[in-house]
């Protein structure tokens, strides 16, 4: 805000000025990346429990722990990003239900309680039936938790690159990509068929996400002049060109190719490389896509 007093009338002129520079940086990237892993492993555990219940049983506790850890990393960076971080309790005591942040915070809180219930059921109570019931609720809650960040980005004023439903699709694909990759790295006593299924999910998620990003890159400028100007940062000799393509290769192209080679040759080693590449690459992809719209002045 810029205030100026007019001497003749004692009137105060107020001018709204857009925040300069990058407001959402690596902290928000960590937020989205950790959330993708935290929800993605739950999706994968649910799939494995339905397809391979006996073999996947040993993953109940470790996957729950991984989910709890990454959901709390997600929450940590969410709170850190708040300008008044020690006032986050207002979300719970004076909620505004028209805000995606408020709705998301409540759903995440319930998800965390369910995850701790799952950990209690499998590690302390040894009640697999209870765990499986809670897992269903965890999956249901994980879907809006995965999607609500897309809603927040789509609400951003004058950021045409972040639009629904494309961002929602990218959030789901990020969860299935990193979820399958993380469970593959965890390994366990999964049979080859289960690992092959996870590899297929990883490969298809990578392919679908890559197609969406390329569609935005090619056809986005037709939608709006702002998108065209924004994407110049990753085209030609833009300042984020190298980082953008490194992320695309690591997150999508390399995992897709490695999955094909690993399934063809039944190579578990290639699958681990593909999984690690996808997890690291997704952080880069998310960071570039988060930053480049903010490079464009809003005035």
PyMOL commands that set and color helices and strands:
alter all, ss='L'
color gray80, all
select helices_A, chain A and resi 26-51+53-56+59-81+85-87+90-93+100-124+128-155+166-186+192-223+225-231+241-265+268-295
alter helices_A, ss='H'
color red, helices_A
select strands_A, chain A and resi 2-6+11-15
alter strands_A, ss='S'
color yellow, strands_A
deselect
rebuild
show_as cartoon
